[in-house]
Amino acid sequence: MRLTGFDGTVALVTGAGGGIGAALVRLLRASGSVVVATDLYAPVLEEQSGTPAAFAEALDVTDSTAVDALVARVEREAGPIGFGINVAGVLQTGTVDTIDDAEWRRVFAVNADGVFHVSRALARVMAPRRQGAIVTVSSNAAGVPRHGMAAYAASKAAATMFMRCLGLELAPLGIRCNIVAPGSTLTPMQTGMWADDSGARRVIEGLPQIYKAGIPLGKLALPEDVAHAVMFLLSEQAGHVAMSDLYVDGGATLRA
């Protein structure tokens, strides 16, 4: 089955500088979308012959004024935004007693406030047209406690519930809001937590000392695995899917 509904549609992607965001940009462009790829620093876009235009923009999702301004400029210069995908995120590890106020606020500013800022701006331009789709890449940590990851997990839980509430408000307008919740994925965010070359094996097998289950599928996700799930939720084939929270974690959370 070929996913459809992408040709000529303008897609705004945050966190596009690498990992899942960069993989998603490649898939969107290959499917015919006009992509506006953003990150804190303008991403470097790969050459993809035969694809529509792509634009790289610097965007701090914690700055609501900057978000509103970029959305307005994209609408004016590239056309109506049909897809919005929140991928930007940061990780903070450490037990609660070691996290200071500034670190806590930084994680929430990107992972929760950033999703709010971008999604609100998109809702404002999509609502009058009564069409569009917004997907947020959250985390399975939003639904399962993680030792030493309280700020990250709590911020992702906030973003997840925000998206479900937004989806409830926008569904009557024909705008679909959904969440993809990855587990351990082979990105710099994941490998940055490993102390040595045994990191992947230990994650796959599980870490009972911190109450973390292993991955039943026996492998880490690739960024493309998560990006493909996002593509499905954006596509016409997911036209009756709204307010869903799709776990893409190889069964690690042992839940649907």
SULNOR-V784067 format. One record per residue. RES is the residue in one small letter. PSI is psi in degrees with one decimal (NA if undefined). BURIAL is + if it has 9 or more other C-alpha atoms within 8 Angstrom, else -. Layout:
res = {RES	RES}
psi = {PSI	PSI}
burial = {BURIAL	BURIAL}
//
This chain:
res = {m	r	l	t	g	f	d	g	t	v	a	l	v	t	g	a	g	g	g	i	g	a	a	l	v	r	l	l	r	a	s	g	s	v	v	v	a	t	d	l	y	a	p	v	l	e	e	q	s	g	t	p	a	a	f	a	e	a	l	d	v	t	d	s	t	a	v	d	a	l	v	a	r	v	e	r	e	a	g	p	i	g	f	g	i	n	v	a	g	v	l	q	t	g	t	v	d	t	i	d	d	a	e	w	r	r	v	f	a	v	n	a	d	g	v	f	h	v	s	r	a	l	a	r	v	m	a	p	r	r	q	g	a	i	v	t	v	s	s	n	a	a	g	v	p	r	h	g	m	a	a	y	a	a	s	k	a	a	a	t	m	f	m	r	c	l	g	l	e	l	a	p	l	g	i	r	c	n	i	v	a	p	g	s	t	l	t	p	m	q	t	g	m	w	a	d	d	s	g	a	r	r	v	i	e	g	l	p	q	i	y	k	a	g	i	p	l	g	k	l	a	l	p	e	d	v	a	h	a	v	m	f	l	l	s	e	q	a	g	h	v	a	m	s	d	l	y	v	d	g	g	a	t	l	r	a}
psi = {129.8	127.0	139.4	169.6	9.9	-26.0	117.2	-2.9	132.3	128.0	128.3	122.4	126.2	161.4	35.5	6.6	-14.0	179.1	-133.7	-41.5	-44.1	-39.8	-39.5	-40.0	-43.7	-44.5	-41.9	-45.2	-42.6	-24.3	-1.3	5.9	148.8	116.2	133.3	105.9	123.7	153.6	177.8	-36.6	142.3	124.8	153.7	117.7	137.8	154.2	125.9	97.2	145.8	13.8	159.4	176.2	148.5	144.0	136.7	128.6	141.0	133.6	126.8	105.7	-12.7	-9.7	100.3	-31.9	-42.3	-38.5	-49.1	-40.5	-40.7	-43.5	-42.5	-39.9	-40.6	-43.5	-36.2	-39.9	-29.5	-24.3	176.1	132.5	122.7	-28.4	137.2	128.3	117.9	109.2	-22.4	131.8	155.7	155.4	137.1	122.0	162.4	147.0	158.0	-35.9	-12.2	-8.0	126.7	172.3	-41.3	-40.6	-43.3	-47.0	-36.0	-44.3	-44.8	-33.4	-39.6	-53.6	-30.9	-55.1	-39.8	-41.5	-41.1	-48.9	-49.0	-45.8	-37.7	-45.3	-39.9	-39.6	-37.6	-32.6	-26.7	-34.3	-46.7	-27.0	-15.8	42.1	154.9	168.4	135.7	129.7	133.9	130.1	105.7	-125.9	151.3	-15.2	-13.6	-21.9	-6.6	126.9	143.4	128.9	129.7	16.2	34.2	-43.8	-45.2	-50.7	-43.4	-39.2	-37.5	-34.8	-39.4	-44.2	-38.3	-48.5	-34.9	-44.6	-36.7	-39.2	-43.2	-41.6	-36.4	-37.0	-36.8	-18.4	-41.6	-16.3	3.4	11.9	124.0	129.4	129.2	167.1	139.6	129.5	93.1	157.4	-146.0	119.9	142.0	80.0	167.2	-30.0	-38.9	-51.8	-23.4	-16.3	-4.7	138.3	-24.6	-171.4	-8.6	3.8	-47.2	-46.3	-42.6	-39.5	-43.1	-40.3	-24.3	156.8	80.4	-25.6	-21.4	22.6	36.1	123.0	158.9	-167.5	109.0	-35.1	-10.6	25.0	158.1	151.6	148.8	155.7	-35.9	-31.5	-43.1	-41.2	-37.3	-37.0	-40.1	-44.0	-41.8	-46.3	-25.0	-25.0	165.3	-25.9	-17.5	27.8	-16.4	20.7	119.0	145.8	23.2	157.1	93.4	113.8	128.1	77.6	18.2	18.7	9.5	-32.0	-5.2	35.2	163.7	NA}
burial = {-	-	+	-	-	+	-	-	+	+	+	+	+	+	+	+	+	+	+	+	+	+	+	+	+	+	+	+	+	+	+	+	+	+	+	+	+	+	+	+	+	+	+	-	-	-	-	-	-	-	+	+	-	+	-	+	+	+	+	+	+	+	+	+	-	+	+	+	-	+	+	-	+	+	+	-	-	-	-	-	+	+	+	+	+	+	+	+	-	+	-	+	+	+	+	-	-	-	+	-	-	-	+	+	-	-	+	+	+	+	+	+	+	+	+	+	+	+	+	-	+	+	+	-	+	+	+	-	-	+	+	+	+	+	+	+	+	+	+	+	+	+	-	-	-	+	-	-	+	+	+	+	+	+	+	+	+	+	+	+	-	+	+	+	-	+	+	+	-	+	+	-	-	+	+	+	+	+	+	+	+	+	+	+	+	+	+	-	-	+	+	-	-	+	-	-	-	-	+	+	-	+	+	+	+	+	+	-	-	-	-	+	+	+	+	-	-	-	-	+	+	+	+	+	+	+	+	+	+	+	+	+	+	+	+	-	-	+	-	-	+	+	+	+	+	-	+	+	+	+	+	+	-	-	-	-}
//
